[in-house]
């Protein structure tokens, strides 16, 4: 069996997406013969989070520790070098198919109580392609009898053919970035400047980015946009809805499998360490639902 389980191919015209059973992730996205993502084969594990959904928290929780309703919780440490719990609990679990059509697939997963997260979630991820490109909507319902913490994110890497991160032109209208310590844990905010200022389109160049952007400019529909263009003219725009408060840009330098060969553009509904800080974290009451959507529109 493929390392990422069953593969679900959906298509609209020349746009095709491959979604994985394991993690309900986006393994590959192509328009004609142009690869939009830094994809991996079906027999490869998605190293460095490529294409994965990050639920019920994106990015890191410092030391895997947080306090919830007066109880201390300890998550498994899944990023040993930093001593953090990273990118949630669902990346390596097989989701099950609810519905499959030529242009869409819906996968679902039940998250049961476990050490560090003694809560119940029912999850659905609907991946779709159409005239406006690719989109995914993640829906979570608190299926338990007590309130639970919740956030989500995703980890696509945009490549646009054979372009490397250095050569990509980026336009992201954001006002601030998070300052972080040497483990990537937020320490505050700062205005965008220098290597983090993409308010006008410019090349990534030699900038080393593992940076969360906030104060995102939004269109009339409440969407924020990250526009990316390769030297040969291939381009794509990633949008994120109002549920997403932050977006990361990541040049992948610490990860040999992806280092500077593409650009991670990661929608997040809360910043790193939200379980501990509470910043942007959703408190889902029993039966309450959270919904977040993002997508990629090839030029």
C-alpha positions as CSV (number, residue, x, y, z in Angstrom):
1,X,0.0,0.0,0.0
2,X,1.1,3.6,-0.7
3,X,2.8,5.3,2.3
4,X,0.0,7.9,2.3
5,X,-2.8,5.3,1.8
6,X,-5.5,5.4,-0.8
7,X,-5.1,8.3,-3.4
8,X,-8.1,10.3,-4.4
9,X,-7.7,12.1,-7.8
10,X,-10.1,14.9,-8.5
11,X,-10.1,17.1,-11.6
12,X,-11.8,20.0,-13.4
13,X,-10.5,20.6,-16.9
14,X,-6.7,20.6,-16.9
15,X,-6.5,21.2,-13.1
16,X,-6.0,18.0,-11.1
17,X,-5.4,17.4,-7.4
18,X,-4.4,14.3,-5.5
19,X,-5.7,13.9,-1.9
20,X,-4.4,11.3,0.5
21,X,-6.2,8.9,2.8
22,X,-3.5,9.4,5.4
23,X,-3.9,12.8,7.0
24,X,-6.5,14.0,4.3
25,X,-3.6,16.0,2.8
26,X,-3.1,17.5,-0.6
27,X,-0.2,15.5,-2.1
28,X,-0.1,17.1,-5.5
29,X,-1.7,19.8,-7.5
30,X,-1.1,20.3,-11.3
31,X,-2.5,22.4,-14.1
32,X,-1.7,20.7,-17.3
33,X,2.0,19.9,-17.2
34,X,2.8,22.6,-14.6
35,X,3.3,21.3,-11.0
36,X,2.0,23.9,-8.6
37,X,3.2,22.2,-5.4
38,X,6.4,20.6,-4.2
39,X,4.8,17.2,-4.4
40,X,5.9,13.8,-3.2
41,X,5.2,10.4,-4.6
42,X,2.5,8.2,-3.2
43,X,5.1,5.9,-1.7
44,X,6.9,8.7,0.1
45,X,6.0,10.1,3.6
46,X,5.2,13.8,3.4
47,X,8.4,15.1,4.9
48,X,8.5,18.6,6.4
49,X,4.7,18.6,6.6
50,X,4.2,18.8,2.8
51,X,0.5,19.2,2.0
52,X,-0.7,18.1,5.4
53,X,-3.6,19.4,7.4
54,X,-2.7,20.5,10.9
55,X,-5.4,19.7,13.4
56,X,-6.2,20.5,16.3
57,X,-3.3,23.0,16.3
58,X,-0.9,24.3,13.7
59,X,2.8,24.9,14.4
60,X,4.3,24.4,17.8
61,X,3.2,24.1,21.4
62,X,6.2,24.8,23.6
63,X,7.3,21.8,25.7
64,X,3.9,20.2,24.7
65,X,2.4,21.8,27.8
66,X,-0.7,23.9,28.3
67,X,-3.4,24.4,30.9
68,X,-7.1,24.0,30.2
69,X,-9.9,24.7,32.6
70,X,-7.6,24.3,35.5
71,X,-6.0,21.1,34.4
72,X,-2.4,20.7,33.2
73,X,-2.1,18.8,29.9
74,X,1.0,17.2,28.4
75,X,1.1,16.5,24.6
76,X,3.6,14.1,23.2
77,X,6.8,15.8,22.0
78,X,6.8,15.3,18.3
79,X,9.6,17.7,17.4
80,X,12.5,16.5,19.5
81,X,15.2,19.1,18.6
82,X,13.0,21.9,19.9
83,X,11.1,19.9,22.6
84,X,7.8,20.9,21.1
85,X,4.6,19.3,20.1
86,X,4.1,20.2,16.4
87,X,1.3,20.3,13.9
88,X,-1.5,18.5,15.7
89,X,-2.7,14.9,16.0
90,X,-4.2,13.9,12.6
91,X,-1.4,14.0,10.1
92,X,-0.5,10.2,10.2
93,X,-4.0,8.8,10.7
94,X,-6.1,7.2,8.0
95,X,-9.3,9.3,7.3
96,X,-12.3,7.6,5.8
97,X,-14.1,8.5,2.6
98,X,-17.6,10.0,3.0
99,X,-18.2,11.0,-0.6
100,X,-16.3,11.1,-3.8
101,X,-17.2,12.8,-7.1
102,X,-15.1,13.7,-10.1
103,X,-14.4,17.2,-8.8
104,X,-14.5,16.6,-5.0
105,X,-13.8,14.2,-2.2
106,X,-14.9,14.4,1.4
107,X,-12.9,12.6,4.1
108,X,-13.7,12.3,7.8
109,X,-12.1,11.4,11.1
110,X,-13.1,10.9,14.7
111,X,-10.4,12.2,17.2
112,X,-10.8,10.3,20.5
113,X,-9.6,11.4,23.9
114,X,-5.9,10.7,24.3
115,X,-3.0,11.9,26.5
116,X,-2.7,15.6,26.3
117,X,-5.9,16.0,24.4
118,X,-8.7,14.4,26.4
119,X,-11.4,15.6,24.1
120,X,-13.6,14.3,21.2
121,X,-13.7,15.9,17.7
122,X,-15.5,14.9,14.6
123,X,-13.7,16.2,11.5
124,X,-14.6,16.6,7.9
125,X,-12.3,17.8,5.1
126,X,-13.8,18.6,1.7
127,X,-11.3,19.0,-1.1
128,X,-12.7,20.5,-4.4
129,X,-11.5,21.7,-7.8
130,X,-13.5,23.9,-10.1
131,X,-13.4,27.0,-12.2
132,X,-11.8,29.0,-9.4
133,X,-9.1,26.5,-8.7
134,X,-8.6,24.2,-5.7
135,X,-10.1,24.6,-2.2
136,X,-10.4,22.7,1.0
137,X,-12.9,23.3,3.8
138,X,-12.2,21.8,7.2
139,X,-15.0,21.4,9.7
140,X,-14.7,20.3,13.3
141,X,-17.5,19.5,15.8
142,X,-16.9,19.1,19.5
143,X,-18.4,15.6,19.9
144,X,-17.6,15.5,23.6
145,X,-19.3,16.7,26.8
146,X,-16.8,19.4,27.8
147,X,-15.3,22.4,26.0
148,X,-12.1,21.8,24.1
149,X,-9.3,23.9,22.5
150,X,-9.2,24.0,18.7
151,X,-7.2,25.5,15.9
152,X,-6.2,24.3,12.4
153,X,-3.8,25.0,9.6
154,X,-2.3,23.5,6.5
155,X,1.2,23.1,5.0
156,X,1.3,23.4,1.2
157,X,4.6,24.2,-0.5
158,X,4.3,26.3,-3.7
159,X,6.9,25.5,-6.4
160,X,5.3,26.4,-9.8
161,X,7.3,24.1,-12.0
162,X,11.0,23.9,-11.3
163,X,11.4,27.3,-9.6
164,X,13.2,27.5,-6.3
165,X,12.2,29.7,-3.4
166,X,14.9,32.3,-4.1
167,X,13.4,33.0,-7.5
168,X,9.8,33.2,-6.6
169,X,8.2,36.6,-6.6
170,X,5.8,37.1,-3.6
171,X,3.1,39.6,-2.9
172,X,1.5,39.4,0.6
173,X,-0.2,42.5,2.0
174,X,0.4,42.0,5.8
175,X,1.2,44.6,8.4
176,X,3.0,42.7,11.1
177,X,5.0,39.6,11.8
178,X,5.5,37.5,14.9
179,X,8.9,37.7,16.6
180,X,10.0,34.4,17.9
181,X,12.7,32.7,20.1
182,X,15.2,30.1,18.8
183,X,12.5,27.4,19.0
184,X,10.0,29.3,16.9
185,X,7.8,30.3,19.9
186,X,6.3,33.8,19.7
187,X,7.7,36.5,21.9
188,X,5.8,39.5,20.4
189,X,5.0,41.3,17.2
190,X,6.8,43.8,14.9
191,X,6.0,45.7,11.7
192,X,7.0,44.1,8.5
193,X,10.3,45.4,7.2
194,X,13.2,44.4,5.1
195,X,13.1,40.6,4.3
196,X,9.6,40.3,5.7
197,X,8.0,43.2,3.7
198,X,6.1,41.8,0.7
199,X,3.5,44.5,0.5
200,X,4.8,45.2,-3.0
201,X,5.7,42.2,-5.1
202,X,9.4,41.2,-4.8
203,X,11.6,38.1,-5.1
204,X,12.3,36.0,-2.0
205,X,16.0,36.1,-2.8
206,X,18.3,35.1,0.0
207,X,15.7,35.8,2.7
208,X,15.4,33.0,5.3
209,X,11.7,32.8,6.2
210,X,10.0,30.8,8.9
211,X,7.7,33.7,9.7
212,X,4.1,34.1,10.7
213,X,2.3,37.2,9.2
214,X,-0.7,38.9,10.7
215,X,-2.8,42.0,10.1
216,X,-3.7,40.6,6.7
217,X,-5.3,42.9,4.1
218,X,-8.6,41.3,3.0
219,X,-10.9,41.6,0.0
220,X,-14.6,42.3,0.0
221,X,-15.3,38.6,0.7
222,X,-12.9,38.6,3.7
223,X,-10.2,36.7,2.0
224,X,-6.5,37.4,2.4
225,X,-4.2,36.5,-0.6
226,X,-0.6,35.4,-1.2
227,X,0.4,35.8,-4.8
228,X,3.4,33.8,-6.1
229,X,5.0,34.0,-9.5
230,X,7.9,32.0,-11.0
231,X,10.5,33.4,-13.4
232,X,9.0,31.5,-16.4
233,X,5.6,33.1,-15.9
234,X,3.8,30.3,-14.0
235,X,1.8,31.9,-11.1
236,X,-0.7,30.9,-8.4
237,X,-2.5,32.7,-5.6
238,X,-3.3,31.2,-2.3
239,X,-6.3,32.6,-0.4
240,X,-7.4,32.1,3.2
241,X,-10.8,33.0,4.7
242,X,-11.6,35.1,7.8
243,X,-11.2,32.1,10.1
244,X,-7.5,32.2,9.3
245,X,-5.7,34.9,11.3
246,X,-2.1,34.2,10.2
247,X,-0.2,32.9,7.3
248,X,3.4,31.5,7.5
249,X,6.0,31.8,4.8
250,X,8.7,29.1,5.1
251,X,11.8,28.7,2.9
252,X,12.5,25.4,4.5
253,X,16.1,26.0,5.3
254,X,16.3,23.6,8.4
255,X,14.6,20.8,6.4
256,X,16.9,19.1,3.9
257,X,14.1,17.5,2.0
258,X,12.6,20.9,1.1
259,X,15.3,23.5,1.8
260,X,14.8,26.4,-0.5
261,X,13.4,24.3,-3.3
262,X,9.9,25.7,-2.8
263,X,8.0,28.1,-0.5
264,X,5.7,27.0,2.3
265,X,2.6,29.2,2.4
266,X,0.7,28.0,5.5
267,X,-2.8,29.2,6.5
268,X,-3.3,29.1,10.3
269,X,-6.4,29.9,12.4
270,X,-4.2,30.7,15.3
271,X,-0.5,31.5,15.8
272,X,2.2,29.2,17.1
273,X,1.9,28.1,20.8
274,X,-1.8,29.1,20.8
275,X,-2.7,26.2,23.2
276,X,-0.4,27.7,25.8
277,X,-0.9,31.4,25.1
278,X,-4.6,31.3,24.2
279,X,-4.0,33.7,21.3
280,X,-6.6,33.1,18.6
281,X,-7.6,29.8,20.1
282,X,-11.2,28.6,19.6
283,X,-13.0,27.3,22.7
284,X,-15.5,24.9,21.3
285,X,-18.5,24.1,23.5
286,X,-20.0,20.6,23.3
287,X,-21.8,20.4,19.9
288,X,-20.2,23.6,18.6
289,X,-18.8,23.7,15.1
290,X,-15.7,25.4,13.6
291,X,-15.2,25.9,9.9
292,X,-12.2,27.2,7.9
293,X,-11.5,27.3,4.1
294,X,-8.5,28.1,2.0
295,X,-7.6,27.5,-1.6
296,X,-5.1,27.9,-4.5
297,X,-6.0,29.6,-7.8
298,X,-3.5,29.0,-10.6
299,X,-3.1,32.0,-12.9
